[in-house]
Amino acid sequence: MSALAGLVAIVTGGAQGIGRHIAIGLAGEGARVVVADLRAPEELSASLDGGIAVEVDVSSLEACERMAQAAIDAHGRIDILVNNAGIWSSLVPTPFEELSVEEWRRVFDVNVLGMYLATRAVTPFMRRAGRGRIINLASGTPYKGVPLFMHYVASKGAVIAMTRVMAKELGSDNVLVNAVAPGFTLSDGVLANQTQVEQLQDASAKARVLVRDQYPEDIVGAVLFFAGPASSFVTGQSLVVDGGAYFN
Ligand SMILES: NC(=O)c1ccc[n+]([C@@H]2O[C@H](COP(=O)([O-])OP(=O)(O)OC[C@H]3O[C@@H](n4cnc5c(N)ncnc54)[C@H](O)[C@@H]3O)[C@@H](O)[C@H]2O)c1
């Protein structure tokens, strides 16, 4: 029997890139996946057994509550939330003194507030059920203090901090919260940003113990671990998945 058979998982930002591969991976383990993104990814959800597509902007509490309700209406439960929606691939390297306040706010609205709101929306259902798994997409960048992306790096540092708080506040209801921190990954969004690819691809690969590019598929196993029975006594942790560029 598949490890996640009968369970319902929401993946935010699931239309493309890392989120898309996570959605496919969860469905492969038997989960019914609610793929949520700015535009409902109907084509992907239709290809997944029991999949549904939901339109959500995670920076809106109402939209996150509608997303959670759509999962309940379709399947009657929410077992897993993967907080993957995030702004990264559209960013250009900028000294922090030159970052616009608008861009800083936009990154925090999605990466930090959005993660909080999506989590808040599913929490009542998980608490009531007395179980749940929340997996937050962080990044290796806050460990390394990667320059020229201060807003992004700070937002992902906040994700690691929020993961710990969420784990403590939700542990009494058997809701486990962990983070996965990928290295520079050739996702759909990244591949559409040639500047990022040119500036970061080679340097990232060479900095790894396992010297090669990182792909969305490389991240799926860690998410499945945190979603499944093998991690039932693990919470509040952040697992760096980057081919050994940073030892956490
Ligand atoms: N690619 C990398 O190098 C890398 C490294 C570390 C961490 N991450 C993190 O992994 C996650 C996915 O990254 P990716 O490279 O696959 O991204 P991507 O740009 O390929 O895809 C991101 C998806 O999130 C969606 N999204 C953006 N804002 C949203 C919002 N407000 N509400 C709902 N959906 C929204 C987009 O529509 C898109 O489908 C992000 O949180 C990112 O910060 C990426």
The ligand as an SDF file (V2000), in Angstrom:
LIG
                    3D

 44 48  0  0  0  0  0  0  0  0999 V2000
   14.5310   27.3700   -7.4450 N   0  0  0  0  0  0  0  0  0  0  0  0
   15.4030   27.6110   -6.4640 C   0  0  0  0  0  0  0  0  0  0  0  0
   16.6010   27.8460   -6.6920 O   0  0  0  0  0  0  0  0  0  0  0  0
   14.9400   27.5630   -5.0420 C   0  0  0  0  0  0  0  0  0  0  0  0
   15.8980   27.3700   -4.0260 C   0  0  0  0  0  0  0  0  0  0  0  0
   15.4860   27.3400   -2.7000 C   0  0  0  0  0  0  0  0  0  0  0  0
   14.1500   27.4970   -2.3820 C   0  0  0  0  0  0  0  0  0  0  0  0
   13.2540   27.6810   -3.3910 N   0  0  0  0  0  0  0  0  0  0  0  0
   11.8560   27.8750   -2.9970 C   0  0  0  0  0  0  0  0  0  0  0  0
   11.0640   26.8470   -3.5530 O   0  0  0  0  0  0  0  0  0  0  0  0
    9.7690   27.3500   -3.8550 C   0  0  0  0  0  0  0  0  0  0  0  0
    9.4360   27.0850   -5.3100 C   0  0  0  0  0  0  0  0  0  0  0  0
   10.4370   27.6840   -6.1130 O   0  0  0  0  0  0  0  0  0  0  0  0
   10.5160   27.4640   -7.7020 P   0  0  0  0  0  0  0  0  0  0  0  0
   11.8810   27.8390   -8.1160 O   0  0  0  0  0  0  0  0  0  0  0  0
    9.9350   26.1480   -8.0690 O   0  0  0  0  0  0  0  0  0  0  0  0
    9.5150   28.6240   -8.1910 O   0  0  0  0  0  0  0  0  0  0  0  0
    8.7940   28.9140   -9.5730 P   0  0  0  0  0  0  0  0  0  0  0  0
    8.9620   30.3720   -9.8000 O   0  0  0  0  0  0  0  0  0  0  0  0
    9.2000   27.9620  -10.6620 O   0  0  0  0  0  0  0  0  0  0  0  0
    7.2740   28.6070   -9.1920 O   0  0  0  0  0  0  0  0  0  0  0  0
    6.6670   29.2780   -8.1270 C   0  0  0  0  0  0  0  0  0  0  0  0
    5.1710   29.0370   -8.1790 C   0  0  0  0  0  0  0  0  0  0  0  0
    4.5970   29.7580   -7.0770 O   0  0  0  0  0  0  0  0  0  0  0  0
    3.4520   30.4590   -7.5550 C   0  0  0  0  0  0  0  0  0  0  0  0
    3.1870   31.6400   -6.7440 N   0  0  0  0  0  0  0  0  0  0  0  0
    3.9170   32.7780   -6.6680 C   0  0  0  0  0  0  0  0  0  0  0  0
    3.3110   33.6730   -5.8790 N   0  0  0  0  0  0  0  0  0  0  0  0
    2.1750   33.0770   -5.4160 C   0  0  0  0  0  0  0  0  0  0  0  0
    1.1240   33.5010   -4.5700 C   0  0  0  0  0  0  0  0  0  0  0  0
    1.1000   34.7250   -4.0570 N   0  0  0  0  0  0  0  0  0  0  0  0
    0.1290   32.6400   -4.3130 N   0  0  0  0  0  0  0  0  0  0  0  0
    0.1320   31.3920   -4.8510 C   0  0  0  0  0  0  0  0  0  0  0  0
    1.0830   30.9460   -5.6880 N   0  0  0  0  0  0  0  0  0  0  0  0
    2.0940   31.7870   -5.9680 C   0  0  0  0  0  0  0  0  0  0  0  0
    3.8070   30.8200   -8.9920 C   0  0  0  0  0  0  0  0  0  0  0  0
    2.6510   31.1280   -9.7650 O   0  0  0  0  0  0  0  0  0  0  0  0
    4.5360   29.5740   -9.4620 C   0  0  0  0  0  0  0  0  0  0  0  0
    3.6710   28.6080  -10.0040 O   0  0  0  0  0  0  0  0  0  0  0  0
    9.7950   28.8340   -3.4780 C   0  0  0  0  0  0  0  0  0  0  0  0
    9.2920   28.9970   -2.1670 O   0  0  0  0  0  0  0  0  0  0  0  0
   11.2680   29.1610   -3.5290 C   0  0  0  0  0  0  0  0  0  0  0  0
   11.6060   30.2630   -2.7210 O   0  0  0  0  0  0  0  0  0  0  0  0
   13.6110   27.7130   -4.6930 C   0  0  0  0  0  0  0  0  0  0  0  0
  1  2  1  0
  2  3  2  0
  2  4  1  0
  4  5  1  0
  4 44  2  0
  5  6  2  0
  6  7  1  0
  7  8  2  0
  8  9  1  0
  8 44  1  0
  9 10  1  0
  9 42  1  0
 10 11  1  0
 11 12  1  0
 11 40  1  0
 12 13  1  0
 13 14  1  0
 14 15  2  0
 14 16  1  0
 14 17  1  0
 17 18  1  0
 18 19  2  0
 18 20  1  0
 18 21  1  0
 21 22  1  0
 22 23  1  0
 23 24  1  0
 23 38  1  0
 24 25  1  0
 25 26  1  0
 25 36  1  0
 26 27  1  0
 26 35  1  0
 27 28  2  0
 28 29  1  0
 29 30  1  0
 29 35  2  0
 30 31  1  0
 30 32  2  0
 32 33  1  0
 33 34  2  0
 34 35  1  0
 36 37  1  0
 36 38  1  0
 38 39  1  0
 40 41  1  0
 40 42  1  0
 42 43  1  0
M  CHG  2   8   1  16  -1
M  END
$$$$
